[in-house]
Structure formats: C-alpha cells, structure tokens
Amino acid sequence: MYVRIHEADYTIKKEIKIIMNYKELSELIYPSLEHAPEEYEAIYPPRDLPEGAMVTRLGPSPTGFIHLGNLYGAFVDERLAHQSGGTFFLRIEDTDDKRYVENAVETIIGSLDFFGIRFDEGVTGTGDIGNYGDYTQSHRGEIYRTYAKKLLSEGRAYPCFLTEEEISAIREKQESEKIAPGIYAGWSKYRDWDKNEAVEAEVVSKIKAGEPFVIRLKSNGAPNASAEETSRHTVNDAIRGELSVPDNFLDVVIIKQTGIPTYHFAHVVDDHLMRTTHVVRGEEWLPSLPIHVELFEDLGWDLPVYCHTAQLMKIGEDGNKRKLSKRKDPELSLDFYRNEGYHPAAVREYLLTILNSNYEEWRIENPDAPAEDFRFTTEKMSSSGALFDLDKLNDVSKNTLLHIDAHELAAWLKSWSDEFAPEYGYMFADMDHLADILDLGRHDARPRADLVYAKQIMDFISYFFDESFEIKDEYPAEAAADAEDILRAYLDSYDHSDDNGQWFDKIREIAVSMGYAAKPKDFKKHPEDYKGHVGHVSTVIRIALMGRAQSPDVWAIQQIMGEEKVRARLQAALQ
C-alpha cells in the first residue's frame, strides 16, 4: 500500500531512539498548559436553570456576510431558549482565519440587534457578558489545546506531518482504486506512530525541530466497509426525528498547523463547556454529524440535541424550487432588509410563518397578540426546504405595520433614515405631523394597508412635503381639457371646514355643471351623454394636490396638509 514503511528510508539518530507512550507524546507537543480538563469542568459548571430550560447559541463566522439563514436560525435559537426559561448566547466562530473580514463582528452585532435578536450572554459591542466566555473562539486557544492534549494522551489523536503534495498523491491513488477519499486507517504513516520505531523517531524529531503538523482525530470507523458492516448510531434530531448515523472513519483535522482548531473540534469543546443543550444549524452540516458524534464520545460528553434546519428556497424563473444564492438573490443578505427598511417586527412575523406551519392559523385567531405568545416547536418545522417569498413578506409587512402605533412607527422611520437615508431628514421636522400622515386610513372600517417598508413608505408619503412633491401622473383623458376650469372652480368653492360629505357634494356639483356624470355608473350606461364622470373630476384635483392618480382619501389628506398648503398646491397647478 502507499504508506508501507521501509525503515531503511529513515536515518535514525540514537539520541532520540526512544519508546514513548501516548501521554509522553502529548507532553512533548503541549508541555505546559494552564488548566487540566477537570479544572475546566469546574470553571464552566452545569448551569443552574429550571428543568427543561434550553441553552442555545448562535455561532456566526466574521466573514462580512451575515445572511437570512443566520437570522432564520437565530429566531429558532431565541424562541427555544426564552420560551423554556433558558439562555441564548452569541459566540463568534472565527477559527477560519483566512475568511476573516475587518469589522465583521460589529456588523453581525448591529444586524442582529436591528432585527430584535436579544442575547442573554456572549459577545457585545462593548465586551463579553456572561460567565461562560470568552465567547470568541480565537481567544480560547488554551482550552482547545487542553482537550487536544487529552485526546493525544489517550491515543485518540495523533500529529500528522503529511504535506499538501503527499495528500494530493494519496487522493489520486484513492480515486484510481475507486475507494473513499481522505486520510484514514492505512493512509498516514503517522497514524500508528507507536507501532513503528522509525516513524516514532521521525515524529519526535520533527516535533523537536518545530516542523509544522496538524493534529488528526484517530477515527474508530472502518473505512470502505459495506453498509451491512458499518456500525451506526441513533441520533435524535429535534426537527428530523431519529437519524441513523454511520461511524466516522475519517481522521479529520482537529488542530490546524497554525494551532487553530477546526470547526469540528471547537464547536464540540465549546458547546460542552458552555453547556449548550440544543444546537441549531443548517442541514449542510448533516454529513459532518458522524464526526461530531465521535468527538463527543471520545471526549466522554453527552451529545447536545441537534436541530438541522431546512435550506431556504425560492421559486426560480423556471418555476422550480432552488436554494437562495448569495450571487443571484440580494434578499439573502440581511443588508438588503436593513437598506430597504423592513421593520424588524415584519421580518420576524414572516419568518415565523415559514418556521412553524401552524403560525398563520394562530395569527388569524390572535390578530393583536405579540408574536412571543405563540408556542414555537421544532416539530412544526419543515425538513424538506423552507420556501422564501418576498411578495409574501411584503404582504405580511403591510399587516404587521397596521398594528404598530403611528408615533412608534414615525420614530422607527427616523432612526432608519438617520442611518440609511439622511436625505429624508426634512420629513421628521414635525413628528406629530408625520404620525398623522402615517395613520391615514388605518382606522377605517376597512383599514388601508399601504405601508410596506421604509423606502416604499418615504415614496408613498412624499407628496405631503414640498421638498419631494412632484407631479407623477397625467390628468385623465376624459377631463384633461377641463382641468384648469375644474381646479379654478374647486379653489373658489373650497372651505377647509367642510366635512367629508359637504366636500364631495361640491365636487359633484362642479362635475355636473361641467357636463360630467354625477355617478360613474351613469357614465358607464350612457357614455355618449357625458364628458366623463365625477371620478375623473376628482382625479384632476387629486393629481393637482398629490401628483398621483391613486392615493388615500383626498378629503382626509387635505385635513392633514392644512388649508394653506392645499390652496398653494391648487394655485401652483393653475400657473
């Protein structure tokens, strides 16, 4: 086989020709560490929480891109922890130093805070809070070394000096033999260093010389075994039910050449010491589950409850479901929702509709209840792909904003504008006036649901402000020739103190006096008898005042604008 050892290939120096045991090797690699494993167990004791309380964590990587999947998982984490009286914490998993992006941690914290994700412990903008930190993995190197040393001392891990070139050659040979790729039993001469004096000497020599190496887990599984021969474990997934997991046979790297742990190793150590009870993560981690099961077993720890969420999907242009793509779908990035100005409550409300299949039914029965009253369960989560629909988010957002007080909504819009669109600053000079605008039509018998997200809202209400008022639509063809006469007659008859009925009676009188039908149905029946109908006349007025053919009730808008602005707009339209 490729790694057959020929003792003649090595020059053995007598002074290092010794017989070491596993413990001695671990001492050679890690001669002095601050704490022993049992001391860390005391430093991070089991949490004092009520029975059934769940401890969850969000562990994003600081890569500069925080996406909808992070938020999706965060809502699961938060609900499981807080509705059970448990703890939810933020851990920064920055072991992949090649992908680290400057200021990414601040972006993560800011984005999650924007969407109302509240942590009990973990990394914050001003330092860690909680007794189970440090909550940044790159700061926990001593802890990982301690447990790597434990595995080395028990013969469950080994130092491996294979180069990239050697690994590539191994992979090519495995491909030619049509067997499973990877490093496992029979493919690294360093795996059984204690069984070959020459290899042992080489290992000791290389360690003492400071040559780079990784530490690999010494897997228990049988490589290339048939399905019948492979041992399996039963793992209870809170979303997917019982999973049959095969033994891991790969000697995965647990400590890289840099001394930094891999995700596989770091998350196992941290989830145990931080006493995580439920690990929520995407289904892309399912193939790694055998590795994690073995690491927990080798370290003598109980496995947390894994919750592998379904991938976020959308309907593609071909009508088929596909995974949301960072390249194709801007809505995957949380920056999209922040920049557009989706209210956190709307996003949270929508995500709950795709997280739990019974949420929409609950919401219909409890229209005014806070979302936190809903009993979230992993059993109601999809395991086959969660369908994301931006149009449905917009519909949910309209209904959600209806239940937010206008003054509260105005304050939120101001905070959004201050950060993302300061050019709208003029809209916030009078916050009571803005609240009146936002409240327009929301308390009618059939409430208007016109407000969707901040950018859309700013455009929707822009006609109230002279700084952003513009004529966007043309007068209706039926009344365009009479537009000036209609506006002059309206201005002459305008009385700001008229109620809605009196106001519309005057418009009807103007319409009839100028040859327009008093009712649209009359014009529809006998179009030859009229120039148009009263709706065409009122649209001329609407466009002069609002610049658009569609808007909420004109009388109500005029009451908010005030008489001075109404008259000024009409005069401007007549010039």
Phi, psi and omega in degrees: 000164186308323189257019178302132187268131173244111187301332181293343181286352186240142173263114185261122176273132187299324185294342177246013179276082184232164176254115181255153169257177184300319182296318180295322177296317180297326178289326178294321181282317181235080187290330183215115178237153188293319185226154171271161181307318182295334177289323177294328176298326179282325179293323180242075185285166173307143183286146177270087183230159178298156178299134180088353179291139182255144175245117183236163180216151169251130184235067180287156175264141182279068183261000180088359180227103175256128193239177184300327178298323176298316180292319177305310178293323181297322178295322177297311179304310185296315181295313181301316182289308190284327179282349177258002182077024183260208186229138179236126183228158179254123177240131178268117184259088187250036180285343177269082187295339181289337184258004183294135179240132181303136177068010181294326180296317178297323178296317179299310182298316181295318181294315181293322177295321179303323182267014173077022177277118185247121180263149175272332182215169170115200184285134174230175180292344182241018180119173181284149168233142180116163186259008185241021179271184009294142185262014175245122189298326181293347178265002188247025185303320182298323179294314181296322178297324180298316183279333171295320178297321178300313180295321177297316184292340180258006179073019180262001177210163181208152174283138182232126184254014179301135178274169177300322180295319179293320180294320177298319179295321177298315181299317179298318180294319178296319178296320180293330179269358178056047175238167185303132178283157176127175176262122179202189186310127178097355186241351173233121181297341183278347183300316181247049182305329184283354181257359181221116186300322181292317179293320178302316180296319178298316180301312181297317180298315182293321179296314181294330180279353179078023178288146184292144176207162171251163172252125181250145170292136176269095190294156181263343186286163179265115180291145176058024176282154177288166180301323181290329183275343184281128175287151183226157178241149174259120180243129179271110176267129186293341179259319189259357181080207182287130176246136175265111188250124179288160173301142171284136176242357182274137174274074185291152176287131175251332174232125181281171180303330180287351185089357180274137180285158171279167176304318182309310186282314185298317184290328178293312180297313184291318181295328176289308186291329177274001174061042176291130179263329184227124180254112179262122180204167184288159183293347177295346178271356181303318179298339180272354185302320177303323179295316184289323175300315181294320179297316177299317180295314182296328180272356176077029184245154175287144178284135173290170174277118178273144178230094183271108184282155178285154177292147175281126184242164171215164176276120180281178181297336180274002179087000180257156177289142173213161180290140174301135187243134177300325183282321188266333193239100179300334182289355176287329182278137177294337177300328179301313184288326178289315181294320179286333178089043172285134180292136181306323181295326180290317178295317179297317180299316181293316181299326177295329179292331178262348177279317181235126187294340182260009184291317183298321177298317178298318182295322177299321180282339183228066188296332184253002183281147175294147182302333182295342179285342180288134180273101182282139178222145177290335181296335181266010179270146179284144175249004187244008180121120181266122185275119179262133184223110183296325178297320179291323175303317180298320178295316178297320181298318178304313182289325180294315182294334176300333185263008178256128180306141185300321179293321177295320179294320179297317180296321179294318178298322179296317180295324177293314181297318180304323184270321191247337184211068183297346179296345178268012186305328182297339182287347188252015180294326180230099187290330177293319177297317179297319178298321177298320179296314183292334182277354186303119176077001185278349181245016176290167178304321172244090188303140176282131177247076185261344188262129186241299179211166193304311181301317179294320181296316181300320177290320184296324183260005188300332184291346178288342188246130182300329182296333183238006180289135174206151176278113183260332185243157177269157176298148177299141184304325184295335185237003185301318183295333182259008189304313182297317180294321179298313182294322179294317179296321180294316181296319180295327183266355189293130174226112187297340182274356177299141172279179186299319181295314180298318181300313184286330177300322179293321178294319179297320179296317178299316182298311182295319182295339182254012174092022179253149180291141180290337181226141179303325183292331178293318178294323180295322180286321186226067183299336182288344184269350188224158172287327183179207178227177185302330178297324177293321179294314181294331178292324175302315179295317180301314182292323178297323183272321186249344179081004182216153185279342180240133178192170171297184186304126184297317180301315180296323179295318180297324179297326179281321180296321185093151186300319184299314182290322179301310181295323180295319179295318180294320178296319180296324180290337181273350182275000000 
